[in-house]
Amino acid sequence: MQMIDHLFEATSGQTVVTALLLILCLYPISGAFFWFFGALSYRFLRHDTADDDWQVLPKDKQPYVTIMIPAHNEELMIESTITYLFEQLNYDNFEILICNDGSTDETANIVRRLEEKYPRLRMLEIVKNKGKAHAFNIGMFFAHGDYILSNDADTIPEPDAIMKYMNYFVHDYDMNTSAVTANMDVQNRTTLLGKSQTVEFSSIVGVIKRSQAAVNDSMYAYSGANTMYRKSFLIDVGGFRQNRATEDISIAWDHQMLGAVPRFAPNIVFHMNVPESITDLYKQRKRWAQGGTEVWLTNFKKFMLHPWAHRYQTSMFIDSTLSIIWSFFFAITSIMYVGNLGWQLINGNWGNIWHLLAMAWIFMTFEMIAGSMQLITALILDHRGAKLKYLPFAPLYMMFFGSSIPSPSL
């Protein structure tokens, strides 16, 4: 009888391990299908967004907005960005606050010269550079607006951006909206790397963020380059965490743990520059992965001790958990696969070699099908299909960036 019990326990244990391995193997494929159906749900089932039905607010009804630009050595872009914001935005009731974060170039002199031209331009001098989060937290308490638009020095929002943003805050049902993040668009598309990232950002923004919003109004990360914050909710969470690699990911989680609602606005477009070298791209992705892991570790205990209190963020937590585990699983199994393949080659076991290659081919085929569905859906939905011309660059993106490889920072 004891032998049967031990056998049953061993069999049960093997079943659990097999099930977990199967989940991890299929996670990128099932994830791509989930984002695919989630994006379609957002498009056809949600009718409570201001994506297509936004109103032009008269000047006396426009909430006051502070456009905050943390700037560290931005002499190349700061003047063109400020000029564009003052002269091209279709909104009247705003100021621009430059947080000069210890710049050692001509940034401060350029802004001082522009202050004479634009009365609604102000600058804070921060003596020592301590990072974007530090500069933003200082500037937050000098901002005159009840709403703060975080705008990088090299980021250009569309002319109607602020008007569209405010349509997500002015209704009674928007009282719990903490922030609205816009739709990223790649500005520097002259290089092959830039074109491939155009496809990537469509996949991330066009599909994944729509899916997150469709599930339960959750969002894993704001866009640090352009997001409109309700200042009161920034104060409620103590501002941006300065000990995080990615302050935009961290504050999105802080808002949701507080019970606030982050929003995604696919109809608001801003143009940003992306890394143009493999080295810069690697550093960016490493920072994203570190930031996503940091917020997961910060909130792990809260979810474990109070799962019911944070039930509306459960899907976000589970997906981030699986994403982190899968990253290690992918690295370990890839090493094991290459090692096994090499061993079989040394021993001349051609049958095993063909079996290993066939299994990898089957897995990659399913991943490519799922990823292609996700990407094509993204390109169709994003900007009403305007980016379909970049579809030929999808294979490059899927090969090097992995369209269906999850990331805790997304």
N, C-alpha and C positions, 0 to 999 in steps of 0.2 A: 504493500500500500504506500509506504514511504517512497519507494522507487517511482511509483506512478505520479505521486505528488511532485517529486523533484523533476520528473520528465515534463509534467504539465507546466511547472514554473519555468523550466528552461525554454520550452516551446513558446510560452507566453512572452518571455523576455525577448526571444528572437523575433517574434511577431512585432513587438513594439519597436525594436531596433530597425527592422525592415521597413515598417511604416514610416518611421522618422526619416530614414534614408530616402525613401520614395518621395516624401514631401519635399525634402531638400533638393532632390534631383529635378523634380517637376516645378519647383518654386518659380524660376524665371519664366517658364512657359505659362504656367497658370497666372502669374502676375501680369504678364502682357495681355492675356485674355481678359483679366479683371479690369485693367485700365481701359481696354478697348470697349467693353460693355458699360463701364462707368462713365466714359466720355459720352457715349450715345445716350445714356440715361440723363446726363446733365443737359444735353442738347434738346431732347424731345420730351422729357418728363418734368423738368423743373420749369416753373413759370413765375417764380418769385424773385427773379433777378432783374437788374437794371441794364442787362447786356444790350438789349435792342431798343428799349423804351426809356430813353433818358430825356430830360427836359433842360432847356436853357434857362438858368435861374436869372431873374432880373438883378441888377446891381444891388438894390436895397435888400435882397433876399439871400445874397451870397455870404456864407459864413467866412470869417476871416481866416486865411491860411498863411502859415509860415513855411516857405520853401527853404529847407535847411541843407546846406552843402558843406559837409566836412571836407576840408581841403588841406592836403599836405604836399607841397611842391607841385602845384598844378598850373604853373605858368603857361603851359602850352595850350590848355583847354579852357581855363577859367573865364577868360574874357568872352569868348564865343558863346559859351554856355549861358552866362549871365545876360548877355545881349539878346540871345534867342528867347530866354524866359520872359524878359520884360517886353519885348517887341512882338513876339509871335503867339503867346498864350491868349486864348479867348476867355479871359477871366480878369476881373478888375480888382477884387478885394484880397490882395495878397502882398506879402513882403518877402524879401530874400535875405536870409541870415547866413553869412559865411562864417564858419568856425575854422579860422586859420590855425591849423594844428601844428604849430612849431615849424612852419615852412622856412627854408633857408634860401629859397630862390626869390623870384620877383612877384610871387603870388600876392603878398600884402600890398605892394606898391600898385599893382594893377587894380586891385579892389578899391584902394583909396581913390584912385583916379576915377573909377566908375561911380563911386559914391557921389561925386559932384554932378554926374549926369543923371543918376537915378536916385531920387530922394528916399525911395522905399528899400534901398539897399543898405544893410548894416554889416559890420564885421566884428567878431569877437577874436581877440588875440590870445591864444593859448601858448604860453611860453615854451613848454616842453611837450614834445610829441609822445602821446601815450596811446595812440590808436583811435580808430573811428568811433568805437563805443564810448570812450571817455569824452571825446569831442562832442558827440551827440548828447550825452547826458548833461554836459555843461550848457550847451546851447538850448536844451529843452526848457530850462528855467529862465532863459532870456527871450524865448519865443513869445510874441504877442498873440499869435493865433491859437484858437482852440483845437486846430487841426494842423499837423506837421507833416509836410511832404519831404521824406528823405530822398535826396537827389544827389547822385554822385557827380563829381565835377566834369566827367566825360559822358554824361547821360543826357539824352534829349527826349523829353516826352512829346507826344503829339500835341498840336495846338489846343484841342478840346479836352486834354487830359484832366485838368483840375475840375472843369465843369462836370465831366463824367464821374470823376471820383466822388464829388459831393452828392451825386444822385444816390449813392449807396449809404449816405448818412442822414439825409433830411427827413425820412419817413418815420412814423411812430414805431414801426416794426424793426427799425435799424438802431434802436437805442442800445442794444448789446453788441453792436459791431465795434470791434476793437481796432481793426485796421483793414485796409483794402490794398491788395497787391496787384500790380498790373501785369500785362502780357509782354514778356521780353522779346525783343527782336534784335538780331545781330546787325550791327552797323558796318563793321569792317569785313566785307565779304570778298575781298580781292584775292585772298589766298585759299588754297584747297582746304586748309584747316578751318578757316572761317566759314566756308560754304558748308562743310560737314557739320559744324556746330550750329548752323542755321537749322538744319534738320533736327539736330539734337534738342535744341531749345523748343522747337515745335512739339517734339515728343514729350518733353518734360512738362511744359506749360500747357500745351494744347490738349494733352490727354491725362497725364497724371494728376495735375491740380484740379482739372474738371472732375475727375473721378473722386478725389478726396472730398471735394465740395458736395458731390452727389450723394456720397455715403451718409455723412452726418454732419455736414458743415465743418469738417476738420481740414487742417492744412499743416503740413509738416514744416514748412518754411515760408517766410516772406522773401521778397526780392530785396536785397540790401541796396540795389541800385535805384529803385523807385517804388516806394510804398507810402501810402497816406495813412497816418496814425491819428487816432483820437487821443489828444494829449492826456486826458484824464486817465485813460487806461495805461499809458506809459508810466504815469506817476504811481498808479495802483500796484504795478509790479516792480517798482523801484528802478525804472529805466532799464537800459541795456546792461547785461552782465559783461563786465570788463575782463573776466577771466575765462572767456570762451573764444574758441577759434573762429566761430561764426555767430556773431551777435544776432543776425536775422533769423537763424534757425532757433536759437535759444528763446528769443522773445515770443516767437510764434507758439512755442510749447507753453511758455509762462502764461500767455493770454488764455490758452485753452484750459490749462489747469486751474485758472481763476474762474472759468465758466464763461468767458467772453467768446465771441464768435468772430473768427477771421474770415475774410471774404476774398474771393478771386474774381477779377474783372477782366475776362478775355477780350472785351471790346476796347479796353484802354491799352494803347501801345506806347512803349518807350524804346528808344534805340540806344544800345550800349555796345561797348567794345569788348571783344573776347580775346583770350590769349592766342597769339599767332605763332608760338613756338611750342614744341613738345615739352620743353623744360617748364615753361610757364603754365602750360596746361596741367602738367603733373602736379605742380605746386598747388594749383587751384583745387584740383580734385582731392588731393591729400588733405587740404584744409577743410573741404566739405565733409569728407569722411570722418575726420577728427571731430568736427562740430556736431555731426549727427550722433556720433557715439557718446560725446560728452553729455548731450541733453538726455539721451537714453539712460545713462548711468545716473544722472541727477534725479530723474523721475522714476527710476525703477522701484525704489522703496515705497514711494507714494502709491504706485499702482498695486504693489503686492499687499500693502497694509490696508488700503482703502479702495478695493476694486469697484465697489458699487458707487462710491462717490465720484469716481472717474470713469463711469461706464460709457459715457459718450465719447471718450477718447480711446476706448479699448481697441478698436480696429487699427488706430494709428500706432498704438503701443505694440500690438501683436505683429503688425507688418514690419515695424522698425526692428523688433527682436529677431524675426525671421531673416530680415535683410542682413543684419550683423552676423548672425550664425552662418548664413549662407556664404558670406564673404570668406570666412575661414574655411568652410567646407569646400568651396570652390578651389582655394589655394592648395589645401591638403590633397584633395582628390586629383587635382591636375598634376601635382608632383608624383603621386602614386601611379597615375596613368602613364606618364612619361617613363617612369622607372620600370614599370611592368613591361611596357612596349620595348624598351631597351634590352631588358633581360630576355624577352622572347626572341629578339633579333640575335642576340649573342648565342643563344642555344638553337637557333634555326627552327623554332616552332612556328612554321608559316600558317598553320591552321589557327592557332591562337592569335597570331598577328592580324589575320584577316578578320577574325571575330572582334577584336578590339577596335579595329578601324571601322567595321560595320556598325558597331554600337555607337561610336562617336558620330558617325555620319547620320544615323537615325536621330540622335539627340539634337544635333546641329540643324537638321532639316526641320524638325518640329519647332525649334527655337526661332529659326529664320521665318517660318510661316507665321508664328505668333507675333514676332517682332515686326514683320511687314504689315500685318493687319493693324497693329498699333500705330505704326508710322504713317501709313496711308490715311488712316482715320484722322490723325493729327494734322496732316497737311491739308486735308479737305476742310476740316472744321476751322483751322487757324487762319484768320484773315480771309475767310470765305474762299479758300482754295488758292490764294495768291502765291503760296510757296510750293505749289505742286511742281514748278519748274526745277526745284532742287531735289526732286525724287531720285535722279541718277546718282546723287551723292550719298544716298541712303546705305548702299552696301559698304562704303568706306566707314560711315559712322557705326554701323552694326558690327563691323569687323573689329574696330579699334576701341569704340566706346561702349558697345553692348547696349542696344536699345532696350532690351528686356532684362538687363542686369540691374537689380534693385539697388538703391542706395539709401541709407538712413537719412541723408540730407535732403531728399526730395519731398 
